[in-house]
């Protein structure tokens, strides 16, 4: 699916986080690239429920600067949200249906 990106700080490092719906599993796949070190690459990690094929992923920062991810499926109207937990790495909270 289409890629969404946002710049944020993870464990004190300036990063670009990207996310998209995985064609294989239908779940959201995330990767974080350290700024100025993008050539190091990143490992993709999947999260959340299996989504319909038309679901899109959006990334943003909340008022506290935490990473927030949302998915929306136009065909079902399903909206799911998660945000980064106060833990090391790219740890996300449980996905919530809205």
N, CA and C atoms as a LAMMPS dump frame, in Angstrom:
ITEM: TIMESTEP
0
ITEM: NUMBER OF ATOMS
294
ITEM: BOX BOUNDS ff ff ff
-5.0000000000000000e+02 5.0000000000000000e+02
-5.0000000000000000e+02 5.0000000000000000e+02
-5.0000000000000000e+02 5.0000000000000000e+02
ITEM: ATOMS id mol type element x y z
1 1 1 N 0.809 -1.185 0
2 1 2 C 0 0 0
3 1 3 C 0.852 1.247 0
4 2 1 N 0.216 2.414 -0.066
5 2 2 C 0.942 3.681 -0.025
6 2 3 C 1.742 3.816 1.269
7 3 1 N 2.858 4.513 1.189
8 3 2 C 3.741 4.701 2.345
9 3 3 C 3.421 6.03 3.012
10 4 1 N 3.385 6.012 4.35
11 4 2 C 3.248 7.225 5.144
12 4 3 C 4.555 7.408 5.906
13 5 1 N 4.966 8.656 6.141
14 5 2 C 6.227 8.917 6.834
15 5 3 C 6.068 10.095 7.779
16 6 1 N 6.861 10.063 8.86
17 6 2 C 6.896 11.179 9.801
18 6 3 C 8.281 11.195 10.445
19 7 1 N 8.743 12.385 10.759
20 7 2 C 10.03 12.539 11.44
21 7 3 C 9.764 12.637 12.933
22 8 1 N 10.525 11.882 13.726
23 8 2 C 10.341 11.907 15.173
24 8 3 C 11.641 11.495 15.859
25 9 1 N 11.652 11.58 17.177
26 9 2 C 12.812 11.19 17.971
27 9 3 C 12.501 9.869 18.651
28 10 1 N 13.393 8.888 18.455
29 10 2 C 13.262 7.583 19.1
30 10 3 C 14.54 7.326 19.88
31 11 1 N 14.411 7.167 21.174
32 11 2 C 15.563 6.92 22.05
33 11 3 C 16.66 7.961 21.854
34 12 1 N 16.26 9.218 21.676
35 12 2 C 17.221 10.3 21.526
36 12 3 C 17.791 10.472 20.132
37 13 1 N 17.347 9.662 19.176
38 13 2 C 17.849 9.726 17.804
39 13 3 C 16.775 10.285 16.874
40 14 1 N 17.165 11.253 16.062
41 14 2 C 16.265 11.8 15.055
42 14 3 C 16.063 10.74 13.981
43 15 1 N 14.814 10.38 13.711
44 15 2 C 14.507 9.296 12.77
45 15 3 C 13.369 9.688 11.836
46 16 1 N 13.306 8.993 10.724
47 16 2 C 12.136 9.022 9.863
48 16 3 C 11.467 7.664 9.991
49 17 1 N 10.223 7.658 10.427
50 17 2 C 9.459 6.416 10.549
51 17 3 C 8.545 6.321 9.338
52 18 1 N 8.54 5.161 8.708
53 18 2 C 7.662 4.914 7.57
54 18 3 C 6.75 3.737 7.894
55 19 1 N 5.573 3.734 7.298
56 19 2 C 4.614 2.65 7.524
57 19 3 C 3.76 2.464 6.283
58 20 1 N 3.321 1.237 6.081
59 20 2 C 2.399 0.919 4.991
60 20 3 C 1.716 -0.397 5.301
61 21 1 N 0.597 -0.639 4.616
62 21 2 C -0.087 -1.923 4.744
63 21 3 C 0.717 -2.95 3.963
64 22 1 N 1.086 -4.038 4.635
65 22 2 C 1.849 -5.106 3.997
66 22 3 C 0.954 -5.875 3.035
67 23 1 N 1.41 -6.036 1.796
68 23 2 C 0.626 -6.777 0.803
69 23 3 C 0.508 -8.245 1.184
70 24 1 N 1.531 -8.789 1.843
71 24 2 C 1.522 -10.209 2.196
72 24 3 C 0.576 -10.553 3.327
73 25 1 N 0.713 -9.853 4.458
74 25 2 C -0.064 -10.194 5.651
75 25 3 C -1.296 -9.322 5.838
76 26 1 N -1.304 -8.143 5.233
77 26 2 C -2.409 -7.212 5.441
78 26 3 C -2.278 -6.396 6.713
79 27 1 N -1.185 -6.587 7.455
80 27 2 C -0.956 -5.825 8.686
81 27 3 C -0.132 -4.578 8.362
82 28 1 N 0.003 -3.679 9.333
83 28 2 C 0.816 -2.485 9.131
84 28 3 C 2.279 -2.843 9.368
85 29 1 N 3.137 -2.468 8.426
86 29 2 C 4.58 -2.684 8.548
87 29 3 C 5.246 -1.338 8.816
88 30 1 N 6.113 -1.301 9.845
89 30 2 C 6.823 -0.088 10.25
90 30 3 C 8.323 -0.278 10.074
91 31 1 N 9.019 0.821 9.784
92 31 2 C 10.482 0.848 9.791
93 31 3 C 10.913 2.237 10.234
94 32 1 N 12.041 2.312 10.948
95 32 2 C 12.595 3.594 11.388
96 32 3 C 14.002 3.743 10.828
97 33 1 N 14.242 4.866 10.173
98 33 2 C 15.55 5.162 9.584
99 33 3 C 16.181 6.318 10.353
100 34 1 N 17.376 6.13 10.94
101 34 2 C 18.05 7.245 11.616
102 34 3 C 18.429 8.328 10.6
103 35 1 N 18.145 9.585 10.92
104 35 2 C 18.471 10.691 10.019
105 35 3 C 19.966 10.747 9.759
106 36 1 N 20.317 11.014 8.51
107 36 2 C 21.691 11.086 8.031
108 36 3 C 22.384 9.728 7.982
109 37 1 N 21.691 8.659 8.37
110 37 2 C 22.263 7.306 8.323
111 37 3 C 21.317 6.35 7.604
112 38 1 N 20.529 6.869 6.679
113 38 2 C 19.532 6.063 5.988
114 38 3 C 20.145 4.872 5.263
115 39 1 N 21.417 5.003 4.842
116 39 2 C 22.064 3.904 4.122
117 39 3 C 22.229 2.659 4.987
118 40 1 N 22.101 2.804 6.298
119 40 2 C 22.175 1.64 7.189
120 40 3 C 20.977 0.716 6.99
121 41 1 N 19.929 1.253 6.394
122 41 2 C 18.729 0.453 6.193
123 41 3 C 17.934 0.322 7.476
124 42 1 N 16.88 -0.447 7.406
125 42 2 C 16.019 -0.65 8.568
126 42 3 C 15.293 -1.971 8.415
127 43 1 N 14.961 -2.559 9.532
128 43 2 C 14.171 -3.796 9.52
129 43 3 C 12.697 -3.416 9.648
130 44 1 N 11.862 -4.067 8.842
131 44 2 C 10.424 -3.831 8.905
132 44 3 C 9.818 -4.723 9.977
133 45 1 N 8.912 -4.158 10.762
134 45 2 C 8.213 -4.884 11.816
135 45 3 C 6.722 -4.695 11.617
136 46 1 N 5.965 -5.788 11.675
137 46 2 C 4.513 -5.694 11.49
138 46 3 C 3.797 -5.561 12.823
139 47 1 N 2.64 -4.917 12.777
140 47 2 C 1.861 -4.659 13.98
141 47 3 C 0.386 -4.583 13.621
142 48 1 N -0.45 -4.872 14.6
143 48 2 C -1.883 -4.667 14.447
144 48 3 C -2.607 -5.794 13.746
145 49 1 N -3.914 -5.592 13.56
146 49 2 C -4.76 -6.614 12.944
147 49 3 C -4.571 -6.669 11.43
148 50 1 N -5.046 -7.738 10.828
149 50 2 C -5.085 -7.831 9.369
150 50 3 C -6.125 -6.839 8.864
151 51 1 N -5.754 -6.056 7.864
152 51 2 C -6.616 -4.992 7.36
153 51 3 C -7.142 -5.319 5.973
154 52 1 N -8.301 -4.768 5.61
155 52 2 C -8.809 -4.933 4.246
156 52 3 C -7.824 -4.343 3.232
157 53 1 N -7.914 -4.793 2.004
158 53 2 C -6.975 -4.371 0.956
159 53 3 C -7.003 -2.868 0.694
160 54 1 N -8.132 -2.209 0.954
161 54 2 C -8.21 -0.771 0.669
162 54 3 C -7.777 0.109 1.842
163 55 1 N -7.329 -0.489 2.937
164 55 2 C -6.938 0.284 4.121
165 55 3 C -5.679 1.1 3.847
166 56 1 N -5.672 2.314 4.361
167 56 2 C -4.5 3.178 4.268
168 56 3 C -3.961 3.445 5.663
169 57 1 N -2.695 3.806 5.727
170 57 2 C -2.016 4.065 6.994
171 57 3 C -1.569 5.519 7.008
172 58 1 N -1.758 6.179 8.15
173 58 2 C -1.283 7.551 8.333
174 58 3 C -0.459 7.624 9.604
175 59 1 N 0.612 8.413 9.567
176 59 2 C 1.46 8.64 10.733
177 59 3 C 1.442 10.124 11.082
178 60 1 N 1.538 10.418 12.383
179 60 2 C 1.593 11.799 12.855
180 60 3 C 2.226 11.799 14.237
181 61 1 N 2.442 12.99 14.771
182 61 2 C 2.89 13.149 16.147
183 61 3 C 1.759 13.785 16.937
184 62 1 N 1.542 13.302 18.179
185 62 2 C 0.504 13.905 19.012
186 62 3 C 1.053 15.162 19.695
187 63 1 N 0.253 15.785 20.548
188 63 2 C 0.642 17.032 21.208
189 63 3 C 1.877 16.867 22.086
190 64 1 N 2.158 15.625 22.526
191 64 2 C 3.334 15.35 23.349
192 64 3 C 4.528 14.893 22.519
193 65 1 N 4.393 14.9 21.192
194 65 2 C 5.485 14.49 20.32
195 65 3 C 5.622 12.993 20.139
196 66 1 N 4.625 12.232 20.594
197 66 2 C 4.669 10.769 20.43
198 66 3 C 4.125 10.371 19.065
199 67 1 N 4.716 9.327 18.512
200 67 2 C 4.264 8.79 17.238
201 67 3 C 2.862 8.208 17.377
202 68 1 N 1.989 8.547 16.437
203 68 2 C 0.63 8.016 16.382
204 68 3 C 0.422 7.425 14.996
205 69 1 N -0.201 6.249 14.937
206 69 2 C -0.525 5.618 13.656
207 69 3 C -2.023 5.374 13.6
208 70 1 N -2.592 5.576 12.426
209 70 2 C -4.017 5.33 12.208
210 70 3 C -4.188 4.577 10.898
211 71 1 N -5.171 3.687 10.871
212 71 2 C -5.533 3.004 9.63
213 71 3 C -7.012 3.254 9.374
214 72 1 N -7.365 3.386 8.106
215 72 2 C -8.76 3.596 7.729
216 72 3 C -9.064 2.769 6.494
217 73 1 N -10.159 2.007 6.565
218 73 2 C -10.639 1.24 5.421
219 73 3 C -11.924 1.882 4.923
220 74 1 N -11.915 2.496 3.74
221 74 2 C -13.135 3.107 3.204
222 74 3 C -14.275 2.11 3.004
223 75 1 N -13.958 0.869 2.624
224 75 2 C -15.022 -0.097 2.338
225 75 3 C -15.751 -0.564 3.587
226 76 1 N -15.06 -0.604 4.725
227 76 2 C -15.691 -1.08 5.961
228 76 3 C -15.932 0.035 6.968
229 77 1 N -15.271 1.178 6.78
230 77 2 C -15.369 2.264 7.745
231 77 3 C -14.544 2.028 8.991
232 78 1 N -13.742 0.964 9.015
233 78 2 C -12.926 0.649 10.194
234 78 3 C -11.796 1.66 10.349
235 79 1 N -11.698 2.23 11.554
236 79 2 C -10.62 3.141 11.916
237 79 3 C -9.93 2.569 13.141
238 80 1 N -8.616 2.368 13.056
239 80 2 C -7.826 1.854 14.174
240 80 3 C -6.714 2.846 14.494
241 81 1 N -6.395 2.982 15.791
242 81 2 C -5.351 3.894 16.242
243 81 3 C -4.401 3.194 17.196
244 82 1 N -3.14 3.616 17.175
245 82 2 C -2.155 3.202 18.166
246 82 3 C -1.179 4.349 18.348
247 83 1 N -0.43 4.319 19.441
248 83 2 C 0.626 5.32 19.648
249 83 3 C 1.816 4.652 20.304
250 84 1 N 2.958 5.297 20.162
251 84 2 C 4.193 4.765 20.723
252 84 3 C 4.12 4.797 22.241
253 85 1 N 4.544 3.687 22.854
254 85 2 C 4.569 3.587 24.31
255 85 3 C 5.836 4.249 24.843
256 86 1 N 5.853 4.524 26.135
257 86 2 C 7.032 5.098 26.78
258 86 3 C 8.016 3.989 27.11
259 87 1 N 8.51 3.327 26.076
260 87 2 C 9.487 2.249 26.205
261 87 3 C 10.561 2.461 25.156
262 88 1 N 11.648 1.731 25.285
263 88 2 C 12.732 1.833 24.31
264 88 3 C 12.278 1.318 22.948
265 89 1 N 12.861 1.867 21.912
266 89 2 C 12.58 1.397 20.558
267 89 3 C 11.248 1.895 20.034
268 90 1 N 10.769 1.21 19.036
269 90 2 C 9.522 1.582 18.364
270 90 3 C 8.379 0.727 18.908
271 91 1 N 8.231 0.717 20.238
272 91 2 C 7.185 -0.074 20.888
273 91 3 C 5.854 0.67 20.8
274 92 1 N 4.845 -0.018 20.285
275 92 2 C 3.521 0.575 20.123
276 92 3 C 2.536 -0.031 21.108
277 93 1 N 1.552 0.756 21.494
278 93 2 C 0.48 0.255 22.333
279 93 3 C -0.472 -0.603 21.523
280 94 1 N -1.448 -1.163 22.198
281 94 2 C -2.453 -1.991 21.522
282 94 3 C -3.26 -1.125 20.556
283 95 1 N -3.602 -1.704 19.416
284 95 2 C -4.444 -1.014 18.438
285 95 3 C -5.863 -0.934 18.988
286 96 1 N -6.492 0.223 18.836
287 96 2 C -7.854 0.448 19.315
288 96 3 C -8.764 0.773 18.135
289 97 1 N -9.907 0.095 18.068
290 97 2 C -10.916 0.438 17.061
291 97 3 C -11.649 1.684 17.535
292 98 1 N -11.89 2.61 16.625
293 98 2 C -12.565 3.868 16.983
294 98 3 C -13.896 3.924 16.267
